[in-house]
Amino acid sequence: QVQLVESGGGLVQAGGSLRLSCAASGRTLSGYKMAWFRQAPGKERQFVAGIVWSGDSTSYLNSVKGRFTISRDTAKNTVYLQMNSLKPEDTAVYYCAAALVGRQEYDAWGQGTQVTVSS
Protein backbone atom coordinates (compact mmCIF):
# COMPACT_ATOMS: atom_id res chain seq x y z
CA GLN A 1 0.00 0.00 0.00
CA VAL A 2 1.33 3.40 -0.98
CA GLN A 3 1.12 6.26 1.53
CA LEU A 4 1.17 9.82 0.20
CA VAL A 5 1.82 13.08 2.03
CA GLU A 6 1.41 16.44 0.28
CA SER A 7 3.02 19.73 1.24
CA GLY A 8 3.67 23.15 -0.24
CA GLY A 9 0.23 24.71 -0.42
CA GLY A 10 -0.49 28.24 0.71
CA LEU A 11 -1.77 31.69 -0.16
CA VAL A 12 -0.35 33.46 -3.20
CA GLN A 13 -1.32 36.44 -5.32
CA ALA A 14 -2.48 36.00 -8.88
CA GLY A 15 0.49 35.62 -11.18
CA GLY A 16 2.58 34.02 -8.46
CA SER A 17 4.03 30.52 -8.15
CA LEU A 18 3.89 27.58 -5.78
CA ARG A 19 5.48 24.15 -5.80
CA LEU A 20 3.58 21.23 -4.32
CA SER A 21 5.36 18.10 -3.16
CA CYS A 22 4.03 14.59 -2.65
CA ALA A 23 6.22 12.20 -0.70
CA ALA A 24 5.42 8.54 -1.26
CA SER A 25 6.25 5.63 1.04
CA GLY A 26 5.27 2.04 1.60
CA ARG A 27 6.49 0.48 -1.61
CA THR A 28 8.46 1.08 -4.76
CA LEU A 29 6.65 3.19 -7.34
CA SER A 30 7.92 1.26 -10.33
CA GLY A 31 4.83 0.32 -12.32
CA TYR A 32 2.76 3.17 -10.91
CA LYS A 33 1.33 6.35 -12.33
CA MET A 34 1.04 9.43 -10.15
CA ALA A 35 -1.31 12.37 -10.47
CA TRP A 36 -2.44 15.63 -8.97
CA PHE A 37 -6.15 16.32 -8.63
CA ARG A 38 -7.92 19.36 -7.24
CA GLN A 39 -11.30 20.12 -5.77
CA ALA A 40 -12.73 23.59 -5.36
CA PRO A 41 -15.68 24.31 -3.03
CA GLY A 42 -18.93 23.15 -4.58
CA LYS A 43 -17.19 21.55 -7.55
CA GLU A 44 -16.23 18.02 -8.50
CA ARG A 45 -12.69 16.79 -8.15
CA GLN A 46 -10.76 17.17 -11.39
CA PHE A 47 -7.56 15.72 -12.81
CA VAL A 48 -4.81 18.34 -13.08
CA ALA A 49 -1.66 16.51 -14.15
CA GLY A 50 -0.27 12.99 -14.30
CA ILE A 51 3.06 11.25 -14.75
CA VAL A 52 4.13 7.67 -15.29
CA TRP A 53 6.81 6.83 -12.73
CA SER A 54 8.86 4.74 -15.13
CA GLY A 55 9.25 6.59 -18.39
CA ASP A 56 8.29 10.13 -17.41
CA SER A 57 5.24 10.39 -19.71
CA THR A 58 3.04 13.33 -18.63
CA SER A 59 -0.48 14.65 -19.22
CA TYR A 60 -2.28 17.85 -18.20
CA LEU A 61 -5.66 19.47 -17.82
CA ASN A 62 -5.99 21.87 -20.76
CA SER A 63 -6.42 24.93 -18.57
CA VAL A 64 -3.07 24.39 -16.82
CA LYS A 65 -0.94 23.49 -19.85
CA GLY A 66 2.00 25.83 -20.14
CA ARG A 67 1.60 26.99 -16.52
CA PHE A 68 1.93 23.80 -14.46
CA THR A 69 4.65 21.17 -14.65
CA ILE A 70 4.56 17.73 -13.02
CA SER A 71 7.85 15.97 -12.32
CA ARG A 72 9.24 13.24 -10.11
CA ASP A 73 12.45 12.55 -8.23
CA THR A 74 12.96 8.80 -8.15
CA ALA A 75 15.71 9.02 -5.54
CA LYS A 76 13.39 10.88 -3.14
CA ASN A 77 10.22 8.98 -4.10
CA THR A 78 8.58 12.37 -4.51
CA VAL A 79 6.30 13.93 -7.11
CA TYR A 80 6.15 17.68 -7.63
CA LEU A 81 3.70 20.10 -9.18
CA GLN A 82 5.27 23.41 -10.14
CA MET A 83 2.50 25.96 -10.59
CA ASN A 84 3.31 29.26 -12.30
CA SER A 85 1.14 32.17 -13.41
CA LEU A 86 -1.47 31.17 -10.88
CA LYS A 87 -5.03 32.42 -11.30
CA PRO A 88 -7.85 32.77 -8.74
CA GLU A 89 -9.65 29.90 -10.49
CA ASP A 90 -6.76 27.62 -9.48
CA THR A 91 -7.89 27.94 -5.86
CA ALA A 92 -8.68 24.46 -4.54
CA VAL A 93 -7.52 21.63 -2.32
CA TYR A 94 -4.89 19.74 -4.26
CA TYR A 95 -4.53 15.99 -3.80
CA CYS A 96 -1.78 13.60 -4.81
CA ALA A 97 -2.85 10.15 -6.00
CA ALA A 98 -1.28 6.89 -7.15
CA ALA A 99 -2.43 3.92 -9.19
CA LEU A 100 -0.91 0.99 -10.96
CA VAL A 101 -0.37 1.69 -14.65
CA GLY A 102 -3.29 0.16 -16.53
CA ARG A 103 -5.83 0.80 -13.79
CA GLN A 104 -8.30 3.62 -14.34
CA GLU A 105 -9.08 4.32 -10.69
CA TYR A 106 -6.55 5.92 -8.37
CA ASP A 107 -6.61 4.01 -5.10
CA ALA A 108 -4.03 5.79 -2.95
CA TRP A 109 -4.62 9.40 -1.93
CA GLY A 110 -2.93 12.01 0.17
CA GLN A 111 -4.69 14.22 2.68
CA GLY A 112 -4.70 17.28 0.44
CA THR A 113 -3.11 20.71 0.61
CA GLN A 114 -4.92 24.02 0.24
CA VAL A 115 -3.92 26.41 -2.53
CA THR A 116 -5.51 29.86 -2.43
CA VAL A 117 -4.87 32.42 -5.16
CA SER A 118 -5.97 35.97 -4.41
CA SER A 119 -6.86 38.46 -7.12
PERAQUI-V330929 format. One record per pair of residues at least 4 apart in sequence whose ideal C-beta (glycine too) atoms are under 6 Angstrom apart, sorted by the first residue. I is the first residue (numbers start at 1). J is the second residue. D is the distance in Angstrom with one decimal. If there is no record, write none. Layout:
i = <I,I>
j = <J,J>
d = <D,D>
This chain:
i = <1,2,2,2,2,2,3,3,4,4,4,4,4,5,5,6,6,6,6,7,8,8,8,9,9,9,11,12,12,12,12,13,14,14,14,14,16,17,18,19,19,20,20,21,21,22,22,23,24,24,29,30,31,32,32,32,33,33,33,33,34,34,34,35,35,36,36,36,36,37,37,37,37,37,38,38,38,39,39,39,40,48,48,49,49,49,50,51,51,51,52,58,60,60,64,67,67,68,69,70,71,72,73,86,86,88,88,90,91,91,93,93,94,94,95,95,95,96,97,97,98,99,99,99>
j = <26,24,26,27,98,108,25,26,22,24,96,108,110,23,110,22,96,110,113,21,19,20,21,113,114,115,116,16,18,86,117,118,87,88,117,119,86,84,83,80,82,81,94,78,80,79,96,78,29,77,53,54,101,53,98,100,50,52,99,101,51,79,98,50,97,48,49,81,94,45,47,48,95,97,48,92,94,45,92,93,92,61,64,60,68,70,59,58,70,72,57,70,64,65,68,84,85,83,82,81,80,79,78,90,117,117,119,117,116,117,112,114,113,115,109,110,112,110,106,109,108,103,106,107>
d = <5.3,5.7,4.9,5.8,4.8,4.2,4.9,4.7,5.5,5.6,4.8,5.9,3.8,4.9,5.8,5.1,5.0,4.4,4.3,5.1,5.4,4.2,5.0,3.4,4.8,4.8,4.7,3.9,5.5,5.7,5.7,5.4,5.9,5.9,5.7,5.2,5.4,4.7,5.0,6.0,5.1,4.3,5.8,5.7,5.6,4.4,3.4,5.1,5.8,4.8,4.4,5.5,5.9,4.9,5.3,5.9,6.0,5.0,5.7,5.1,5.4,4.6,5.4,3.9,5.0,4.5,5.0,4.8,5.9,5.2,5.7,6.0,4.8,5.9,5.3,3.8,4.8,4.2,5.6,5.4,4.2,5.1,5.9,5.0,5.8,4.0,4.8,4.9,4.8,5.8,4.4,5.6,5.5,4.8,4.0,5.3,4.7,5.1,4.5,5.5,5.0,4.8,4.9,5.1,4.6,5.0,4.7,5.2,5.2,5.0,4.3,5.5,5.5,5.5,5.7,5.7,4.8,4.2,3.8,5.1,4.2,4.8,4.3,5.9>
